[in-house]
Amino acid sequence: MIYYWLHLIYLYIGSNFFWKKIDLDSDLTRIRRVSILDCDSL
């Protein structure tokens, strides 16, 4: 639970002071890579 609150504080401070603002209608993409070893079959 402590990690949750620390992460929320980090997001709040980062979004208000350090990260740039983006438009709501902007096109956002992220590249995600998945390995075959990332499977949770066990």
Gaussian input, Z-matrix of N, CA and C with variables (Angstrom, degrees):
# hf/3-21g

backbone

0 1
 N
 C     1     B1
 C     2     B2     1     A1
 N     3     B3     2     A2     1     D1
 C     4     B4     3     A3     2     D2
 C     5     B5     4     A4     3     D3
 N     6     B6     5     A5     4     D4
 C     7     B7     6     A6     5     D5
 C     8     B8     7     A7     6     D6
 N     9     B9     8     A8     7     D7
 C    10    B10     9     A9     8     D8
 C    11    B11    10    A10     9     D9
 N    12    B12    11    A11    10    D10
 C    13    B13    12    A12    11    D11
 C    14    B14    13    A13    12    D12
 N    15    B15    14    A14    13    D13
 C    16    B16    15    A15    14    D14
 C    17    B17    16    A16    15    D15
 N    18    B18    17    A17    16    D16
 C    19    B19    18    A18    17    D17
 C    20    B20    19    A19    18    D18
 N    21    B21    20    A20    19    D19
 C    22    B22    21    A21    20    D20
 C    23    B23    22    A22    21    D21
 N    24    B24    23    A23    22    D22
 C    25    B25    24    A24    23    D23
 C    26    B26    25    A25    24    D24
 N    27    B27    26    A26    25    D25
 C    28    B28    27    A27    26    D26
 C    29    B29    28    A28    27    D27
 N    30    B30    29    A29    28    D28
 C    31    B31    30    A30    29    D29
 C    32    B32    31    A31    30    D30
 N    33    B33    32    A32    31    D31
 C    34    B34    33    A33    32    D32
 C    35    B35    34    A34    33    D33
 N    36    B36    35    A35    34    D34
 C    37    B37    36    A36    35    D35
 C    38    B38    37    A37    36    D36
 N    39    B39    38    A38    37    D37
 C    40    B40    39    A39    38    D38
 C    41    B41    40    A40    39    D39
 N    42    B42    41    A41    40    D40
 C    43    B43    42    A42    41    D41
 C    44    B44    43    A43    42    D42
 N    45    B45    44    A44    43    D43
 C    46    B46    45    A45    44    D44
 C    47    B47    46    A46    45    D45
 N    48    B48    47    A47    46    D46
 C    49    B49    48    A48    47    D47
 C    50    B50    49    A49    48    D48
 N    51    B51    50    A50    49    D49
 C    52    B52    51    A51    50    D50
 C    53    B53    52    A52    51    D51
 N    54    B54    53    A53    52    D52
 C    55    B55    54    A54    53    D53
 C    56    B56    55    A55    54    D54
 N    57    B57    56    A56    55    D55
 C    58    B58    57    A57    56    D56
 C    59    B59    58    A58    57    D57
 N    60    B60    59    A59    58    D58
 C    61    B61    60    A60    59    D59
 C    62    B62    61    A61    60    D60
 N    63    B63    62    A62    61    D61
 C    64    B64    63    A63    62    D62
 C    65    B65    64    A64    63    D63
 N    66    B66    65    A65    64    D64
 C    67    B67    66    A66    65    D65
 C    68    B68    67    A67    66    D66
 N    69    B69    68    A68    67    D67
 C    70    B70    69    A69    68    D68
 C    71    B71    70    A70    69    D69
 N    72    B72    71    A71    70    D70
 C    73    B73    72    A72    71    D71
 C    74    B74    73    A73    72    D72
 N    75    B75    74    A74    73    D73
 C    76    B76    75    A75    74    D74
 C    77    B77    76    A76    75    D75
 N    78    B78    77    A77    76    D76
 C    79    B79    78    A78    77    D77
 C    80    B80    79    A79    78    D78
 N    81    B81    80    A80    79    D79
 C    82    B82    81    A81    80    D80
 C    83    B83    82    A82    81    D81
 N    84    B84    83    A83    82    D82
 C    85    B85    84    A84    83    D83
 C    86    B86    85    A85    84    D84
 N    87    B87    86    A86    85    D85
 C    88    B88    87    A87    86    D86
 C    89    B89    88    A88    87    D87
 N    90    B90    89    A89    88    D88
 C    91    B91    90    A90    89    D89
 C    92    B92    91    A91    90    D90
 N    93    B93    92    A92    91    D91
 C    94    B94    93    A93    92    D92
 C    95    B95    94    A94    93    D93
 N    96    B96    95    A95    94    D94
 C    97    B97    96    A96    95    D95
 C    98    B98    97    A97    96    D96
 N    99    B99    98    A98    97    D97
 C   100   B100    99    A99    98    D98
 C   101   B101   100   A100    99    D99
 N   102   B102   101   A101   100   D100
 C   103   B103   102   A102   101   D101
 C   104   B104   103   A103   102   D102
 N   105   B105   104   A104   103   D103
 C   106   B106   105   A105   104   D104
 C   107   B107   106   A106   105   D105
 N   108   B108   107   A107   106   D106
 C   109   B109   108   A108   107   D107
 C   110   B110   109   A109   108   D108
 N   111   B111   110   A110   109   D109
 C   112   B112   111   A111   110   D110
 C   113   B113   112   A112   111   D111
 N   114   B114   113   A113   112   D112
 C   115   B115   114   A114   113   D113
 C   116   B116   115   A115   114   D114
 N   117   B117   116   A116   115   D115
 C   118   B118   117   A117   116   D116
 C   119   B119   118   A118   117   D117
 N   120   B120   119   A119   118   D118
 C   121   B121   120   A120   119   D119
 C   122   B122   121   A121   120   D120
 N   123   B123   122   A122   121   D121
 C   124   B124   123   A123   122   D122
 C   125   B125   124   A124   123   D123

   B1=1.4468
   B2=1.5275
   B3=1.3246
   B4=1.4693
   B5=1.5271
   B6=1.3294
   B7=1.4629
   B8=1.5226
   B9=1.3232
   B10=1.4616
   B11=1.5221
   B12=1.3144
   B13=1.4558
   B14=1.5264
   B15=1.3281
   B16=1.4647
   B17=1.5234
   B18=1.3206
   B19=1.4633
   B20=1.5351
   B21=1.3129
   B22=1.4664
   B23=1.5279
   B24=1.3174
   B25=1.4658
   B26=1.5243
   B27=1.3250
   B28=1.4622
   B29=1.5284
   B30=1.3284
   B31=1.4633
   B32=1.5243
   B33=1.3124
   B34=1.4554
   B35=1.5248
   B36=1.3128
   B37=1.4730
   B38=1.5201
   B39=1.3327
   B40=1.4614
   B41=1.5064
   B42=1.3306
   B43=1.4592
   B44=1.5210
   B45=1.3132
   B46=1.4620
   B47=1.5269
   B48=1.3183
   B49=1.4611
   B50=1.5277
   B51=1.3376
   B52=1.4565
   B53=1.5299
   B54=1.3106
   B55=1.4592
   B56=1.5130
   B57=1.3368
   B58=1.4597
   B59=1.5300
   B60=1.3100
   B61=1.4568
   B62=1.5288
   B63=1.3259
   B64=1.4638
   B65=1.5218
   B66=1.3304
   B67=1.4534
   B68=1.5218
   B69=1.3299
   B70=1.4554
   B71=1.5253
   B72=1.3362
   B73=1.4575
   B74=1.5289
   B75=1.3141
   B76=1.4590
   B77=1.5285
   B78=1.3124
   B79=1.4522
   B80=1.5311
   B81=1.3199
   B82=1.4566
   B83=1.5219
   B84=1.3159
   B85=1.4570
   B86=1.5188
   B87=1.2988
   B88=1.4591
   B89=1.5179
   B90=1.3094
   B91=1.4605
   B92=1.5168
   B93=1.3148
   B94=1.4631
   B95=1.5090
   B96=1.3087
   B97=1.4688
   B98=1.5195
   B99=1.2967
   B100=1.4550
   B101=1.5096
   B102=1.2998
   B103=1.4573
   B104=1.5269
   B105=1.3042
   B106=1.4488
   B107=1.5248
   B108=1.3319
   B109=1.4594
   B110=1.5234
   B111=1.3381
   B112=1.4553
   B113=1.5232
   B114=1.2984
   B115=1.4663
   B116=1.5269
   B117=1.3306
   B118=1.4629
   B119=1.5176
   B120=1.2835
   B121=1.4513
   B122=1.5284
   B123=1.3210
   B124=1.4695
   B125=1.5077
   A1=111.35
   A2=115.71
   A3=119.21
   A4=109.99
   A5=116.81
   A6=120.13
   A7=110.91
   A8=117.43
   A9=122.28
   A10=110.78
   A11=117.49
   A12=121.14
   A13=111.53
   A14=117.37
   A15=119.41
   A16=110.90
   A17=117.07
   A18=120.87
   A19=110.85
   A20=117.85
   A21=120.48
   A22=111.45
   A23=116.79
   A24=120.37
   A25=110.29
   A26=117.01
   A27=121.79
   A28=110.98
   A29=117.53
   A30=121.22
   A31=111.38
   A32=117.70
   A33=121.17
   A34=111.50
   A35=116.97
   A36=120.50
   A37=110.38
   A38=117.06
   A39=119.81
   A40=113.00
   A41=117.71
   A42=120.16
   A43=112.36
   A44=117.73
   A45=119.75
   A46=113.74
   A47=118.11
   A48=119.02
   A49=115.12
   A50=119.11
   A51=119.31
   A52=114.55
   A53=118.82
   A54=120.29
   A55=110.57
   A56=116.22
   A57=119.65
   A58=110.46
   A59=115.19
   A60=121.50
   A61=109.32
   A62=116.39
   A63=121.14
   A64=108.81
   A65=115.51
   A66=120.65
   A67=110.23
   A68=115.96
   A69=119.97
   A70=112.21
   A71=117.33
   A72=120.03
   A73=112.84
   A74=117.91
   A75=120.69
   A76=110.51
   A77=115.91
   A78=122.12
   A79=108.85
   A80=117.04
   A81=121.68
   A82=109.42
   A83=116.30
   A84=120.73
   A85=109.12
   A86=115.93
   A87=121.92
   A88=108.32
   A89=115.48
   A90=120.75
   A91=107.60
   A92=116.06
   A93=120.97
   A94=108.35
   A95=115.30
   A96=121.03
   A97=108.57
   A98=115.28
   A99=121.37
   A100=108.61
   A101=115.68
   A102=121.75
   A103=109.55
   A104=116.66
   A105=120.05
   A106=111.55
   A107=116.97
   A108=121.57
   A109=112.59
   A110=118.30
   A111=121.96
   A112=113.01
   A113=118.18
   A114=122.55
   A115=110.29
   A116=116.51
   A117=122.25
   A118=111.10
   A119=117.49
   A120=119.75
   A121=112.89
   A122=117.27
   A123=118.98
   A124=107.39
   D1=-31.85
   D2=178.48
   D3=-65.36
   D4=-40.30
   D5=178.67
   D6=-61.06
   D7=-38.10
   D8=178.91
   D9=-59.16
   D10=-49.53
   D11=-178.39
   D12=-68.62
   D13=-38.01
   D14=176.71
   D15=-64.09
   D16=-38.39
   D17=178.73
   D18=-67.33
   D19=-38.76
   D20=176.85
   D21=-64.68
   D22=-41.16
   D23=177.40
   D24=-64.42
   D25=-41.70
   D26=177.59
   D27=-60.13
   D28=-44.83
   D29=178.89
   D30=-65.24
   D31=-41.37
   D32=-179.67
   D33=-64.39
   D34=-48.70
   D35=-178.99
   D36=-66.90
   D37=-43.47
   D38=-179.99
   D39=-63.61
   D40=-40.79
   D41=-177.47
   D42=-73.38
   D43=-29.31
   D44=-178.39
   D45=-87.16
   D46=-28.03
   D47=-171.69
   D48=-118.99
   D49=-29.75
   D50=-169.64
   D51=-115.58
   D52=-33.78
   D53=-174.59
   D54=-90.94
   D55=148.58
   D56=-179.20
   D57=-79.21
   D58=150.32
   D59=179.31
   D60=-77.87
   D61=146.21
   D62=176.84
   D63=-124.69
   D64=156.15
   D65=177.02
   D66=-74.91
   D67=150.53
   D68=179.84
   D69=-69.66
   D70=-27.55
   D71=-177.84
   D72=-96.84
   D73=13.65
   D74=179.11
   D75=-76.03
   D76=154.65
   D77=-178.91
   D78=-90.01
   D79=113.54
   D80=-178.93
   D81=-109.60
   D82=130.38
   D83=176.36
   D84=-132.10
   D85=149.20
   D86=175.40
   D87=-134.03
   D88=143.67
   D89=176.63
   D90=-98.69
   D91=124.64
   D92=178.64
   D93=-120.19
   D94=133.82
   D95=179.26
   D96=-114.15
   D97=133.01
   D98=-178.99
   D99=-122.04
   D100=132.82
   D101=177.28
   D102=-95.73
   D103=157.76
   D104=176.89
   D105=-67.33
   D106=-20.99
   D107=178.70
   D108=-81.47
   D109=-2.23
   D110=179.60
   D111=-83.16
   D112=0.91
   D113=-178.12
   D114=-71.72
   D115=137.36
   D116=179.50
   D117=-100.99
   D118=53.70
   D119=-175.64
   D120=-83.52
   D121=-11.96
   D122=-179.07
   D123=-87.41

